[in-house]
Structures are given as C-alpha cells and as structure tokens.
Amino acid sequence: MVTQPMTGPSRAVNMVLTALSDSVEGTLFAPQARALTGLDDRTFEAAVAELDECGQIVVERHHAPDPHLQGDWRSLSLVRPGKRRAQAAAAGRAHFDRWVREFLQQHRCT
C-alpha cells in the first residue's frame, strides 16, 4: 500500500493510490478506480482532486469517438517516483487509445 502524507481524506487518498499502484500501467479509468476502492462518489472525487492538486496523479479527460460510448472517460495516471507529469499524462492517453481501438475492433452496431 502506498502511503503519502496528505492533508485531506488520507484513507480515501491511499485507497486511490493503491488501486493505481496495483494496476499494470499505473493508469485506470475513473469508474474502474472508484469501483476498486469502493468509495462513494463524493469521497472518491475529493481524493482524486487532492491527488491531482498535489501532483501525485494526472487526470486526463477523454472523449469517445463513438456515440455508444457515453460515460466518464477520465483516466487517472500515477506519477511514479522519478517520472514527470507529462509521462503520466502520456500513459493515460495511451491507455484510452488502446481501449478505444480494442473496443471498436470488436463493436458492431445493430
């Protein structure tokens, strides 16, 4: 479990950090991270805002290219030690792009 001194909801912050740290790429979509933590929306969003504000994660907003893909497409990417925010942002974009590519390869409108 990742522990960092935080000023806000430290338990929730640590839960989000742990979810991201446990992911293969250090990146998850916001709904995935929220589901893994089991936090309510308000607590989760407060933790994400705090982590983003203090530079421990990068939040990227993505827009799906298909009208069937409605939802929250924010990627949350961990800023790993020794890495820059730009690298975490690139990981978030790559995660989204890979997911969309895989989805569109399998998706068939009926």
N, C-alpha and C positions, 0 to 999 in steps of 0.2 A: 504494500500500500504506500502511495506517495503522500508524504506529509510536508506541508509548507506552512509557515506562519501566515495566517490570514486574519483580516480584521472583521470579516462578516461571518456568514454561516459556515464555520470551518468544517463541520461534519459533512454538509452537502458539497462543499468545495472539494474535500478529499474524496468523496464518492465519485464526483465527475472526473477528477484527475485519475482515479483508479480505473474507471471504465475506459478512459482514453489510453492509459498506460498498458492495459491488458489487451487492447486491440492490436492487431498485427502491424498496422501502419501508424498507429497513434492518431487515427482520424476516424470519426464516426459521424453519421448524420445526427442532428439534434434529437429527433424522436427515438433513435436507437439508444443514444446515451441516456436519455430520460428513462426509457424502459429498463435499461440495465441498472440504473440507480434506484428505481422505484420511488423517486421523489415526486411530489406533487408539482404541478406546473409553476406555481409562484416560487417555490423554493429552488427548483431547478433553474429557472430563468435568473434568479438572483445570483446563484452560484456561477452560472455562465458569464453573467455581466461582470462579476468580480474578477473572475479568472482572465477575461478578455482585457479588462481595465488594467490589471497589474502585469499583463504581458505573458501570462503562462499558457494561454491558448490563443488561437486565431479563429475568429468566427467569419466564415465566408458565406454570403448569400448567393444561391444559385437559382437559375430559372430554367425549368424543364422545357425542352423543345417540343413536347407532345401534349396536346390538350387533355389527355387522360391522366397526366401526372400532376395532379393537384396535391398540394401539401407543403409541409415545412422542409425545404431542401437546404437548410443551413448545414454546412459542415463545420465540425469542431475539431481543430487540429492542435495537438500538443506541441508546444515549443520545447523541444528536448534540450538538455544541457549542451552547450557548445554550438547550438544551432540558432539561426536567425529567424525572426518572424516571417520573413519572405519565404524561407524554406518550408515552414509550416503551412503557409498560405498555398504554396505550390502543391503540397501534399493534399490539401483539401480539394483543390481544383482537379487534381489527377484522380482522386477518389470518386468525385462526382462524375467526371468524364467517363471513367471506366464503368461505373454503374449504369449510366445512361446508354453507353454503347452496348453493354450486355443485355439491358432491358429491351432496347429497340431491335436487337438481333432476334429476340425471342417473341416479341409482342406482335400480335396480329389483330387488327381491328375487324370487327364483325358487323 
